[in-house]
Amino acid sequence: MMPTAQTKATEKWQKKAGYMTKGFKLKRELADEFKEACEKAGVSQAAQISKMMREFIDEQK
């Protein structure tokens, strides 16, 4: 199946903006709890993971 024009445009923008996809293997229970906690807090999972990564990086400096 060929990607649509919108898919191509989105991929081009993500590459230009410096976004990438990361894959992780996590215990389902942990992932489900994290999803629920993010929904309860009204934040996206990606935003929360990014925040935690930034905090951890800053702590290691």
mmJSON file of the N, C-alpha and C atoms, coordinates in Angstrom:
{"data_MODEL":{"atom_site":{
"group_PDB":["ATOM","ATOM","ATOM","ATOM","ATOM","ATOM","ATOM","ATOM","ATOM","ATOM","ATOM","ATOM","ATOM","ATOM","ATOM","ATOM","ATOM","ATOM","ATOM","ATOM","ATOM","ATOM","ATOM","ATOM","ATOM","ATOM","ATOM","ATOM","ATOM","ATOM","ATOM","ATOM","ATOM","ATOM","ATOM","ATOM","ATOM","ATOM","ATOM","ATOM","ATOM","ATOM","ATOM","ATOM","ATOM","ATOM","ATOM","ATOM","ATOM","ATOM","ATOM","ATOM","ATOM","ATOM","ATOM","ATOM","ATOM","ATOM","ATOM","ATOM","ATOM","ATOM","ATOM","ATOM","ATOM","ATOM","ATOM","ATOM","ATOM","ATOM","ATOM","ATOM","ATOM","ATOM","ATOM","ATOM","ATOM","ATOM","ATOM","ATOM","ATOM","ATOM","ATOM","ATOM","ATOM","ATOM","ATOM","ATOM","ATOM","ATOM","ATOM","ATOM","ATOM","ATOM","ATOM","ATOM","ATOM","ATOM","ATOM","ATOM","ATOM","ATOM","ATOM","ATOM","ATOM","ATOM","ATOM","ATOM","ATOM","ATOM","ATOM","ATOM","ATOM","ATOM","ATOM","ATOM","ATOM","ATOM","ATOM","ATOM","ATOM","ATOM","ATOM","ATOM","ATOM","ATOM","ATOM","ATOM","ATOM","ATOM","ATOM","ATOM","ATOM","ATOM","ATOM","ATOM","ATOM","ATOM","ATOM","ATOM","ATOM","ATOM","ATOM","ATOM","ATOM","ATOM","ATOM","ATOM","ATOM","ATOM","ATOM","ATOM","ATOM","ATOM","ATOM","ATOM","ATOM","ATOM","ATOM","ATOM","ATOM","ATOM","ATOM","ATOM","ATOM","ATOM","ATOM","ATOM","ATOM","ATOM","ATOM","ATOM","ATOM","ATOM","ATOM","ATOM","ATOM","ATOM","ATOM","ATOM","ATOM","ATOM","ATOM"],
"id":[1,2,3,4,5,6,7,8,9,10,11,12,13,14,15,16,17,18,19,20,21,22,23,24,25,26,27,28,29,30,31,32,33,34,35,36,37,38,39,40,41,42,43,44,45,46,47,48,49,50,51,52,53,54,55,56,57,58,59,60,61,62,63,64,65,66,67,68,69,70,71,72,73,74,75,76,77,78,79,80,81,82,83,84,85,86,87,88,89,90,91,92,93,94,95,96,97,98,99,100,101,102,103,104,105,106,107,108,109,110,111,112,113,114,115,116,117,118,119,120,121,122,123,124,125,126,127,128,129,130,131,132,133,134,135,136,137,138,139,140,141,142,143,144,145,146,147,148,149,150,151,152,153,154,155,156,157,158,159,160,161,162,163,164,165,166,167,168,169,170,171,172,173,174,175,176,177,178,179,180,181,182,183],
"type_symbol":["N","C","C","N","C","C","N","C","C","N","C","C","N","C","C","N","C","C","N","C","C","N","C","C","N","C","C","N","C","C","N","C","C","N","C","C","N","C","C","N","C","C","N","C","C","N","C","C","N","C","C","N","C","C","N","C","C","N","C","C","N","C","C","N","C","C","N","C","C","N","C","C","N","C","C","N","C","C","N","C","C","N","C","C","N","C","C","N","C","C","N","C","C","N","C","C","N","C","C","N","C","C","N","C","C","N","C","C","N","C","C","N","C","C","N","C","C","N","C","C","N","C","C","N","C","C","N","C","C","N","C","C","N","C","C","N","C","C","N","C","C","N","C","C","N","C","C","N","C","C","N","C","C","N","C","C","N","C","C","N","C","C","N","C","C","N","C","C","N","C","C","N","C","C","N","C","C","N","C","C","N","C","C"],
"label_atom_id":["N","CA","C","N","CA","C","N","CA","C","N","CA","C","N","CA","C","N","CA","C","N","CA","C","N","CA","C","N","CA","C","N","CA","C","N","CA","C","N","CA","C","N","CA","C","N","CA","C","N","CA","C","N","CA","C","N","CA","C","N","CA","C","N","CA","C","N","CA","C","N","CA","C","N","CA","C","N","CA","C","N","CA","C","N","CA","C","N","CA","C","N","CA","C","N","CA","C","N","CA","C","N","CA","C","N","CA","C","N","CA","C","N","CA","C","N","CA","C","N","CA","C","N","CA","C","N","CA","C","N","CA","C","N","CA","C","N","CA","C","N","CA","C","N","CA","C","N","CA","C","N","CA","C","N","CA","C","N","CA","C","N","CA","C","N","CA","C","N","CA","C","N","CA","C","N","CA","C","N","CA","C","N","CA","C","N","CA","C","N","CA","C","N","CA","C","N","CA","C","N","CA","C","N","CA","C","N","CA","C","N","CA","C"],
"label_alt_id":[null,null,null,null,null,null,null,null,null,null,null,null,null,null,null,null,null,null,null,null,null,null,null,null,null,null,null,null,null,null,null,null,null,null,null,null,null,null,null,null,null,null,null,null,null,null,null,null,null,null,null,null,null,null,null,null,null,null,null,null,null,null,null,null,null,null,null,null,null,null,null,null,null,null,null,null,null,null,null,null,null,null,null,null,null,null,null,null,null,null,null,null,null,null,null,null,null,null,null,null,null,null,null,null,null,null,null,null,null,null,null,null,null,null,null,null,null,null,null,null,null,null,null,null,null,null,null,null,null,null,null,null,null,null,null,null,null,null,null,null,null,null,null,null,null,null,null,null,null,null,null,null,null,null,null,null,null,null,null,null,null,null,null,null,null,null,null,null,null,null,null,null,null,null,null,null,null,null,null,null,null,null,null],
"label_comp_id":["MET","MET","MET","MET","MET","MET","PRO","PRO","PRO","THR","THR","THR","ALA","ALA","ALA","GLN","GLN","GLN","THR","THR","THR","LYS","LYS","LYS","ALA","ALA","ALA","THR","THR","THR","GLU","GLU","GLU","LYS","LYS","LYS","TRP","TRP","TRP","GLN","GLN","GLN","LYS","LYS","LYS","LYS","LYS","LYS","ALA","ALA","ALA","GLY","GLY","GLY","TYR","TYR","TYR","MET","MET","MET","THR","THR","THR","LYS","LYS","LYS","GLY","GLY","GLY","PHE","PHE","PHE","LYS","LYS","LYS","LEU","LEU","LEU","LYS","LYS","LYS","ARG","ARG","ARG","GLU","GLU","GLU","LEU","LEU","LEU","ALA","ALA","ALA","ASP","ASP","ASP","GLU","GLU","GLU","PHE","PHE","PHE","LYS","LYS","LYS","GLU","GLU","GLU","ALA","ALA","ALA","CYS","CYS","CYS","GLU","GLU","GLU","LYS","LYS","LYS","ALA","ALA","ALA","GLY","GLY","GLY","VAL","VAL","VAL","SER","SER","SER","GLN","GLN","GLN","ALA","ALA","ALA","ALA","ALA","ALA","GLN","GLN","GLN","ILE","ILE","ILE","SER","SER","SER","LYS","LYS","LYS","MET","MET","MET","MET","MET","MET","ARG","ARG","ARG","GLU","GLU","GLU","PHE","PHE","PHE","ILE","ILE","ILE","ASP","ASP","ASP","GLU","GLU","GLU","GLN","GLN","GLN","LYS","LYS","LYS"],
"label_asym_id":["A","A","A","A","A","A","A","A","A","A","A","A","A","A","A","A","A","A","A","A","A","A","A","A","A","A","A","A","A","A","A","A","A","A","A","A","A","A","A","A","A","A","A","A","A","A","A","A","A","A","A","A","A","A","A","A","A","A","A","A","A","A","A","A","A","A","A","A","A","A","A","A","A","A","A","A","A","A","A","A","A","A","A","A","A","A","A","A","A","A","A","A","A","A","A","A","A","A","A","A","A","A","A","A","A","A","A","A","A","A","A","A","A","A","A","A","A","A","A","A","A","A","A","A","A","A","A","A","A","A","A","A","A","A","A","A","A","A","A","A","A","A","A","A","A","A","A","A","A","A","A","A","A","A","A","A","A","A","A","A","A","A","A","A","A","A","A","A","A","A","A","A","A","A","A","A","A","A","A","A","A","A","A"],
"label_entity_id":["1","1","1","1","1","1","1","1","1","1","1","1","1","1","1","1","1","1","1","1","1","1","1","1","1","1","1","1","1","1","1","1","1","1","1","1","1","1","1","1","1","1","1","1","1","1","1","1","1","1","1","1","1","1","1","1","1","1","1","1","1","1","1","1","1","1","1","1","1","1","1","1","1","1","1","1","1","1","1","1","1","1","1","1","1","1","1","1","1","1","1","1","1","1","1","1","1","1","1","1","1","1","1","1","1","1","1","1","1","1","1","1","1","1","1","1","1","1","1","1","1","1","1","1","1","1","1","1","1","1","1","1","1","1","1","1","1","1","1","1","1","1","1","1","1","1","1","1","1","1","1","1","1","1","1","1","1","1","1","1","1","1","1","1","1","1","1","1","1","1","1","1","1","1","1","1","1","1","1","1","1","1","1"],
"label_seq_id":[1,1,1,2,2,2,3,3,3,4,4,4,5,5,5,6,6,6,7,7,7,8,8,8,9,9,9,10,10,10,11,11,11,12,12,12,13,13,13,14,14,14,15,15,15,16,16,16,17,17,17,18,18,18,19,19,19,20,20,20,21,21,21,22,22,22,23,23,23,24,24,24,25,25,25,26,26,26,27,27,27,28,28,28,29,29,29,30,30,30,31,31,31,32,32,32,33,33,33,34,34,34,35,35,35,36,36,36,37,37,37,38,38,38,39,39,39,40,40,40,41,41,41,42,42,42,43,43,43,44,44,44,45,45,45,46,46,46,47,47,47,48,48,48,49,49,49,50,50,50,51,51,51,52,52,52,53,53,53,54,54,54,55,55,55,56,56,56,57,57,57,58,58,58,59,59,59,60,60,60,61,61,61],
"pdbx_PDB_ins_code":[null,null,null,null,null,null,null,null,null,null,null,null,null,null,null,null,null,null,null,null,null,null,null,null,null,null,null,null,null,null,null,null,null,null,null,null,null,null,null,null,null,null,null,null,null,null,null,null,null,null,null,null,null,null,null,null,null,null,null,null,null,null,null,null,null,null,null,null,null,null,null,null,null,null,null,null,null,null,null,null,null,null,null,null,null,null,null,null,null,null,null,null,null,null,null,null,null,null,null,null,null,null,null,null,null,null,null,null,null,null,null,null,null,null,null,null,null,null,null,null,null,null,null,null,null,null,null,null,null,null,null,null,null,null,null,null,null,null,null,null,null,null,null,null,null,null,null,null,null,null,null,null,null,null,null,null,null,null,null,null,null,null,null,null,null,null,null,null,null,null,null,null,null,null,null,null,null,null,null,null,null,null,null],
"Cartn_x":[0.84,0.0,0.888,0.608,1.388,0.963,1.941,1.573,0.827,-0.097,-0.864,-0.008,-0.479,0.237,0.341,-0.722,-0.711,0.34,0.431,1.428,2.832,3.069,4.384,4.699,3.717,3.926,4.212,3.484,3.692,5.085,5.492,6.824,7.914,7.724,8.696,8.809,7.658,7.664,8.336,8.001,8.588,10.1,10.583,12.029,12.672,12.066,12.594,12.587,11.55,11.41,12.26,12.892,13.773,13.064,11.881,11.158,11.553,11.503,11.779,10.901,10.757,9.978,10.932,10.594,11.368,10.448,10.97,10.192,10.776,9.911,10.335,9.501,10.106,9.355,9.178,7.915,7.576,6.552,6.505,5.458,4.116,3.161,1.84,1.216,1.336,0.739,1.303,2.606,3.239,2.762,2.728,2.292,0.834,-0.015,-1.426,-1.595,-0.854,-0.924,-0.441,0.625,1.16,0.138,-0.5,-1.525,-2.653,-3.127,-4.208,-3.776,-2.556,-2.056,-1.959,-1.509,-1.413,-2.797,-3.752,-5.124,-5.685,-5.45,-5.929,-5.304,-4.025,-3.303,-3.578,-4.198,-4.502,-3.287,-2.318,-1.118,-0.97,-0.283,-0.036,1.11,1.103,2.183,3.521,3.537,4.781,5.319,4.429,4.867,5.439,4.804,5.279,6.6,6.731,7.998,9.11,8.834,9.837,10.254,9.287,9.578,10.475,10.131,10.924,12.323,12.439,13.754,14.609,14.02,14.752,15.215,14.34,14.709,15.857,15.799,16.852,18.173,18.129,19.341,19.95,19.111,19.601,20.226,19.656,20.209,21.588,21.854,23.114,24.238,23.923,24.95,25.792],
"Cartn_y":[-1.176,0.0,1.242,2.142,3.377,4.382,5.084,6.11,7.26,7.854,8.978,10.238,11.25,12.53,13.089,12.917,13.415,12.679,11.365,10.577,11.033,11.235,11.705,13.074,13.969,15.317,15.266,14.423,14.281,13.741,12.713,12.133,13.15,13.936,14.97,16.005,16.445,17.441,16.879,15.631,15.021,14.923,14.549,14.452,15.827,16.827,18.191,18.731,18.407,18.902,18.108,17.024,16.246,15.173,14.751,13.701,12.336,11.346,9.973,9.053,7.828,6.833,5.964,5.741,4.839,3.702,2.509,1.353,0.788,0.451,-0.113,-1.349,-2.316,-3.466,-3.252,-3.187,-2.954,-3.986,-4.219,-5.072,-4.408,-5.19,-4.657,-3.921,-4.486,-3.867,-2.466,-2.311,-1.001,-0.026,-0.477,0.386,0.81,-0.12,0.205,1.199,1.004,1.933,3.32,3.374,4.652,5.367,4.628,5.209,5.804,5.063,5.546,6.777,6.769,7.911,9.153,8.984,10.12,10.669,9.771,10.213,10.979,10.46,11.116,12.5,12.627,13.899,14.835,14.319,15.141,15.476,14.558,14.764,13.59,13.833,12.736,11.881,10.625,9.739,10.231,10.69,11.172,12.381,13.298,14.494,14.116,13.182,12.785,12.036,11.153,10.433,11.421,12.383,13.399,14.194,14.574,15.331,14.517,13.251,12.406,12.17,12.018,11.841,13.086,14.267,15.528,15.689,15.403,15.508,14.561,13.339,12.364,12.809,13.301,13.791,14.932,15.882,17.032,16.601,15.587,15.077,14.459,13.916,13.226,14.161,15.427,16.397,16.821],
"Cartn_z":[0.0,0.0,0.0,-0.877,-1.009,0.062,0.649,1.62,0.944,1.694,1.15,1.16,0.474,0.454,1.868,2.666,4.045,4.872,4.703,5.426,5.06,3.786,3.337,3.919,3.924,4.462,5.956,6.672,8.114,8.402,7.688,7.877,7.566,6.523,6.16,7.271,7.804,8.882,10.128,10.506,11.696,11.568,10.403,10.182,10.306,9.681,9.731,11.156,11.925,13.295,14.287,13.833,14.694,15.508,15.082,15.798,15.265,16.156,15.771,16.6,16.14,16.858,17.662,18.931,19.782,20.193,20.216,20.647,21.934,22.859,24.136,24.426,25.071,25.566,27.063,27.473,28.872,29.315,30.601,31.146,30.867,30.418,30.075,31.258,32.456,33.64,33.865,33.742,33.923,32.854,31.601,30.5,30.674,31.107,31.323,32.465,33.552,34.683,34.275,33.475,33.01,32.133,31.24,30.368,31.2,32.192,33.053,33.839,34.357,35.127,34.25,33.02,32.095,31.767,31.542,31.267,32.459,33.661,34.882,35.04,34.7,34.829,33.653,32.603,31.433,30.591,30.564,29.748,28.788,27.682,26.75,27.282,26.896,27.316,26.778,25.527,24.923,25.676,26.049,26.777,28.134,28.829,30.153,30.064,29.09,28.918,28.59,27.711,27.36,28.588,29.416,30.638,31.577,31.771,32.663,32.107,30.793,30.181,30.387,30.162,30.326,31.772,32.742,34.153,34.488,33.985,34.25,33.64,32.407,31.74,32.537,32.962,33.731,35.055,35.699,36.96,36.761,35.588,35.331,34.906,34.735,34.316,35.49],
"occupancy":[1.0,1.0,1.0,1.0,1.0,1.0,1.0,1.0,1.0,1.0,1.0,1.0,1.0,1.0,1.0,1.0,1.0,1.0,1.0,1.0,1.0,1.0,1.0,1.0,1.0,1.0,1.0,1.0,1.0,1.0,1.0,1.0,1.0,1.0,1.0,1.0,1.0,1.0,1.0,1.0,1.0,1.0,1.0,1.0,1.0,1.0,1.0,1.0,1.0,1.0,1.0,1.0,1.0,1.0,1.0,1.0,1.0,1.0,1.0,1.0,1.0,1.0,1.0,1.0,1.0,1.0,1.0,1.0,1.0,1.0,1.0,1.0,1.0,1.0,1.0,1.0,1.0,1.0,1.0,1.0,1.0,1.0,1.0,1.0,1.0,1.0,1.0,1.0,1.0,1.0,1.0,1.0,1.0,1.0,1.0,1.0,1.0,1.0,1.0,1.0,1.0,1.0,1.0,1.0,1.0,1.0,1.0,1.0,1.0,1.0,1.0,1.0,1.0,1.0,1.0,1.0,1.0,1.0,1.0,1.0,1.0,1.0,1.0,1.0,1.0,1.0,1.0,1.0,1.0,1.0,1.0,1.0,1.0,1.0,1.0,1.0,1.0,1.0,1.0,1.0,1.0,1.0,1.0,1.0,1.0,1.0,1.0,1.0,1.0,1.0,1.0,1.0,1.0,1.0,1.0,1.0,1.0,1.0,1.0,1.0,1.0,1.0,1.0,1.0,1.0,1.0,1.0,1.0,1.0,1.0,1.0,1.0,1.0,1.0,1.0,1.0,1.0,1.0,1.0,1.0,1.0,1.0,1.0],
"B_iso_or_equiv":[0.0,0.0,0.0,0.0,0.0,0.0,0.0,0.0,0.0,0.0,0.0,0.0,0.0,0.0,0.0,0.0,0.0,0.0,0.0,0.0,0.0,0.0,0.0,0.0,0.0,0.0,0.0,0.0,0.0,0.0,0.0,0.0,0.0,0.0,0.0,0.0,0.0,0.0,0.0,0.0,0.0,0.0,0.0,0.0,0.0,0.0,0.0,0.0,0.0,0.0,0.0,0.0,0.0,0.0,0.0,0.0,0.0,0.0,0.0,0.0,0.0,0.0,0.0,0.0,0.0,0.0,0.0,0.0,0.0,0.0,0.0,0.0,0.0,0.0,0.0,0.0,0.0,0.0,0.0,0.0,0.0,0.0,0.0,0.0,0.0,0.0,0.0,0.0,0.0,0.0,0.0,0.0,0.0,0.0,0.0,0.0,0.0,0.0,0.0,0.0,0.0,0.0,0.0,0.0,0.0,0.0,0.0,0.0,0.0,0.0,0.0,0.0,0.0,0.0,0.0,0.0,0.0,0.0,0.0,0.0,0.0,0.0,0.0,0.0,0.0,0.0,0.0,0.0,0.0,0.0,0.0,0.0,0.0,0.0,0.0,0.0,0.0,0.0,0.0,0.0,0.0,0.0,0.0,0.0,0.0,0.0,0.0,0.0,0.0,0.0,0.0,0.0,0.0,0.0,0.0,0.0,0.0,0.0,0.0,0.0,0.0,0.0,0.0,0.0,0.0,0.0,0.0,0.0,0.0,0.0,0.0,0.0,0.0,0.0,0.0,0.0,0.0,0.0,0.0,0.0,0.0,0.0,0.0],
"pdbx_formal_charge":[null,null,null,null,null,null,null,null,null,null,null,null,null,null,null,null,null,null,null,null,null,null,null,null,null,null,null,null,null,null,null,null,null,null,null,null,null,null,null,null,null,null,null,null,null,null,null,null,null,null,null,null,null,null,null,null,null,null,null,null,null,null,null,null,null,null,null,null,null,null,null,null,null,null,null,null,null,null,null,null,null,null,null,null,null,null,null,null,null,null,null,null,null,null,null,null,null,null,null,null,null,null,null,null,null,null,null,null,null,null,null,null,null,null,null,null,null,null,null,null,null,null,null,null,null,null,null,null,null,null,null,null,null,null,null,null,null,null,null,null,null,null,null,null,null,null,null,null,null,null,null,null,null,null,null,null,null,null,null,null,null,null,null,null,null,null,null,null,null,null,null,null,null,null,null,null,null,null,null,null,null,null,null],
"auth_seq_id":[1,1,1,2,2,2,3,3,3,4,4,4,5,5,5,6,6,6,7,7,7,8,8,8,9,9,9,10,10,10,11,11,11,12,12,12,13,13,13,14,14,14,15,15,15,16,16,16,17,17,17,18,18,18,19,19,19,20,20,20,21,21,21,22,22,22,23,23,23,24,24,24,25,25,25,26,26,26,27,27,27,28,28,28,29,29,29,30,30,30,31,31,31,32,32,32,33,33,33,34,34,34,35,35,35,36,36,36,37,37,37,38,38,38,39,39,39,40,40,40,41,41,41,42,42,42,43,43,43,44,44,44,45,45,45,46,46,46,47,47,47,48,48,48,49,49,49,50,50,50,51,51,51,52,52,52,53,53,53,54,54,54,55,55,55,56,56,56,57,57,57,58,58,58,59,59,59,60,60,60,61,61,61],
"auth_comp_id":["MET","MET","MET","MET","MET","MET","PRO","PRO","PRO","THR","THR","THR","ALA","ALA","ALA","GLN","GLN","GLN","THR","THR","THR","LYS","LYS","LYS","ALA","ALA","ALA","THR","THR","THR","GLU","GLU","GLU","LYS","LYS","LYS","TRP","TRP","TRP","GLN","GLN","GLN","LYS","LYS","LYS","LYS","LYS","LYS","ALA","ALA","ALA","GLY","GLY","GLY","TYR","TYR","TYR","MET","MET","MET","THR","THR","THR","LYS","LYS","LYS","GLY","GLY","GLY","PHE","PHE","PHE","LYS","LYS","LYS","LEU","LEU","LEU","LYS","LYS","LYS","ARG","ARG","ARG","GLU","GLU","GLU","LEU","LEU","LEU","ALA","ALA","ALA","ASP","ASP","ASP","GLU","GLU","GLU","PHE","PHE","PHE","LYS","LYS","LYS","GLU","GLU","GLU","ALA","ALA","ALA","CYS","CYS","CYS","GLU","GLU","GLU","LYS","LYS","LYS","ALA","ALA","ALA","GLY","GLY","GLY","VAL","VAL","VAL","SER","SER","SER","GLN","GLN","GLN","ALA","ALA","ALA","ALA","ALA","ALA","GLN","GLN","GLN","ILE","ILE","ILE","SER","SER","SER","LYS","LYS","LYS","MET","MET","MET","MET","MET","MET","ARG","ARG","ARG","GLU","GLU","GLU","PHE","PHE","PHE","ILE","ILE","ILE","ASP","ASP","ASP","GLU","GLU","GLU","GLN","GLN","GLN","LYS","LYS","LYS"],
"auth_asym_id":["A","A","A","A","A","A","A","A","A","A","A","A","A","A","A","A","A","A","A","A","A","A","A","A","A","A","A","A","A","A","A","A","A","A","A","A","A","A","A","A","A","A","A","A","A","A","A","A","A","A","A","A","A","A","A","A","A","A","A","A","A","A","A","A","A","A","A","A","A","A","A","A","A","A","A","A","A","A","A","A","A","A","A","A","A","A","A","A","A","A","A","A","A","A","A","A","A","A","A","A","A","A","A","A","A","A","A","A","A","A","A","A","A","A","A","A","A","A","A","A","A","A","A","A","A","A","A","A","A","A","A","A","A","A","A","A","A","A","A","A","A","A","A","A","A","A","A","A","A","A","A","A","A","A","A","A","A","A","A","A","A","A","A","A","A","A","A","A","A","A","A","A","A","A","A","A","A","A","A","A","A","A","A"],
"auth_atom_id":["N","CA","C","N","CA","C","N","CA","C","N","CA","C","N","CA","C","N","CA","C","N","CA","C","N","CA","C","N","CA","C","N","CA","C","N","CA","C","N","CA","C","N","CA","C","N","CA","C","N","CA","C","N","CA","C","N","CA","C","N","CA","C","N","CA","C","N","CA","C","N","CA","C","N","CA","C","N","CA","C","N","CA","C","N","CA","C","N","CA","C","N","CA","C","N","CA","C","N","CA","C","N","CA","C","N","CA","C","N","CA","C","N","CA","C","N","CA","C","N","CA","C","N","CA","C","N","CA","C","N","CA","C","N","CA","C","N","CA","C","N","CA","C","N","CA","C","N","CA","C","N","CA","C","N","CA","C","N","CA","C","N","CA","C","N","CA","C","N","CA","C","N","CA","C","N","CA","C","N","CA","C","N","CA","C","N","CA","C","N","CA","C","N","CA","C","N","CA","C","N","CA","C","N","CA","C","N","CA","C","N","CA","C"],
"pdbx_PDB_model_num":[1,1,1,1,1,1,1,1,1,1,1,1,1,1,1,1,1,1,1,1,1,1,1,1,1,1,1,1,1,1,1,1,1,1,1,1,1,1,1,1,1,1,1,1,1,1,1,1,1,1,1,1,1,1,1,1,1,1,1,1,1,1,1,1,1,1,1,1,1,1,1,1,1,1,1,1,1,1,1,1,1,1,1,1,1,1,1,1,1,1,1,1,1,1,1,1,1,1,1,1,1,1,1,1,1,1,1,1,1,1,1,1,1,1,1,1,1,1,1,1,1,1,1,1,1,1,1,1,1,1,1,1,1,1,1,1,1,1,1,1,1,1,1,1,1,1,1,1,1,1,1,1,1,1,1,1,1,1,1,1,1,1,1,1,1,1,1,1,1,1,1,1,1,1,1,1,1,1,1,1,1,1,1]
}}}
